[in-house]
């Protein structure tokens, strides 16, 4: 089999992932799944970069919600969740995503 991309030509990096369902008290429904992909920040030493995605129910569509960087220390999951909790843009974009996806 002949692959169009050779592995030795790629800059392959590993990322970790976490997933949780938003509390209904926060978003008014219990089927909003958040997936966060995270890994070492390529630009900031001792930091993690992450992207948060949202999905409603068992939809095949995920929407990009938020990106950020946190200090890589202690419990990285706690650091990421705290960053999401402390950034109003995350909830604003998530609310807009839910409204958009439920109107169409």
C-alpha positions in Angstrom: 0.0 0.0 0.0 1.3 3.4 -1.0 0.5 6.2 1.5 0.4 9.8 0.2 2.0 11.1 3.5 5.1 9.6 4.9 5.3 9.3 8.7 8.9 10.6 8.7 7.5 13.9 7.2 5.0 14.5 9.9 5.4 16.4 13.2 3.3 14.0 15.3 2.4 15.1 18.8 0.3 13.4 21.4 -2.7 15.0 23.1 -4.9 13.9 26.0 -8.6 14.2 26.3 -11.3 14.6 28.9 -15.0 14.6 28.6 -17.9 15.6 30.8 -21.6 16.5 30.7 -22.5 20.0 31.7 -24.7 20.3 34.8 -28.3 21.0 33.8 -28.3 23.8 36.4 -25.7 25.6 34.3 -27.2 25.2 30.8 -30.8 24.2 31.3 -30.5 20.7 29.9 -28.6 17.5 30.8 -27.3 16.5 27.4 -24.5 18.9 26.7 -21.2 17.0 26.4 -17.9 18.9 26.5 -14.8 17.3 25.1 -11.4 18.9 25.9 -8.3 18.0 24.0 -5.1 19.1 25.7 -1.3 18.8 25.4 2.0 20.6 25.9 1.8 24.2 24.7 4.1 24.6 21.7 4.6 28.3 22.5 4.7 28.5 26.4 7.1 26.3 28.4 5.5 24.5 31.4 2.0 25.2 30.0 -0.9 23.2 28.4 -2.9 24.4 25.5 -6.5 23.1 25.2 -9.5 23.2 22.9 -13.0 22.6 24.2 -15.7 21.2 21.9 -19.5 20.8 22.6 -22.0 18.2 21.4 -25.7 18.1 22.1 -27.0 14.6 22.9 -25.8 11.9 20.6 -25.3 14.2 17.6 -22.5 13.5 15.2 -21.7 17.2 15.2 -19.3 18.8 17.6 -18.8 22.6 17.8 -15.6 24.3 18.7 -16.3 26.4 21.8 -13.1 27.6 23.4 -9.3 27.5 23.4 -6.9 28.5 26.2 -3.6 27.9 27.9 -3.0 26.9 31.5 0.0 26.3 33.7 1.0 22.6 33.7 1.2 22.0 37.5 -0.6 19.9 40.0 -3.8 18.3 38.6 -4.0 19.4 35.0 -7.7 18.5 34.8 -8.5 20.7 37.7 -6.5 23.5 36.0 -8.4 23.1 32.8 -11.8 23.0 34.5 -10.9 26.0 36.6 -9.9 27.9 33.4 -13.2 27.1 31.8 -15.2 28.1 34.9 -13.3 31.4 35.3 -13.6 32.5 31.6 -17.0 34.0 30.8 -16.3 33.6 27.1 -16.6 29.8 27.5 -20.2 30.0 28.7 -21.1 32.7 26.3 -19.9 30.7 23.3 -21.5 27.5 24.7 -24.8 29.3 25.1 -24.6 30.6 21.6 -23.8 27.2 20.2 -26.7 25.5 22.0 -29.1 28.2 20.8 -27.8 27.9 17.2 -28.0 24.1 17.1 -31.4 23.9 18.6 -32.9 26.4 16.2 -31.8 24.5 13.1 
